[in-house]
Amino acid sequence: MLLLVLLFAAALGAPAQEVLVYPELQRPSIHGDIIAADRGGRRREVISPGVARNGYASFFVVAKLPAPGPY
């Protein structure tokens, strides 16, 4: 129980970061936005991509922080 309370207290003090998932054909810049060459059309959400059994799918995962620092 004490461990659970300590973990909860540590999570309260941690700053929140935004985690974004982009498809492999939209490359993120160093600031987490899609580069101009890959922008186009409407923005889509990647919720449940269709992937063949025993296949693979690639994504870009971007963590945007409120201030520079480790995440």
N, C-alpha and C positions, 0 to 999 in steps of 0.2 A: 504494500500500500504506500509506503514511504517513497519507493521508487517511482510509482505512478504520480504522486504529488510533485516530486522533483522534475519529472519529465514535463508535466503540465506547466509548472512554473517557468521552465526553460523555454517552452514554446511561446509563452506570453511575451517574453522579452525579445524574441527573435523578430527582426523586421520581415515583413511579407515580401515575397517576390512573385512576379507574374511569370508563369510558365506557358510558353506558346509552342505549338507543334505545327510545322509547315510541311507540305508535301515536298518530295525531292526535286521537283522542277521549279520551285520558288526559293531562290537562295537568299538567306538573310545577310544583312550588312553587319558590321561590328557593333552597331547600335541596336540591333534586333529587328529592324524594319526590312521589308523586302526591297532589294535593289531595283532601280528604275527599269533596267532591261527586262526584268521578270514580272513587273507589274502589268496587269491587264485583265480585263473582264471583272467579274464580281468576286468578292472575297468569299471563299468557301470554308466550311468547317470540316475538319478531318475527324469524323466520329467513328465510323466502322468501315474501313476500306475493304474492298473485295480482294482477298489474297488467296491464291490457290493453296491447296493442302500441301504441306512441306515446302511451300514457297517462302519468299521473303518480301518485305516491303521496307523501303528506306524513308526516313523522315529527318528533318532538322528540328532539334529541340532547343529552344532559346529560353534562357532565364533572364528576365529583365529585373534589375534591382532598382530600388528607389534612390540609392546612392552608390557610388563606386565602392567596391570591396569584395571580399570573398562571399560565396553563397553556400 
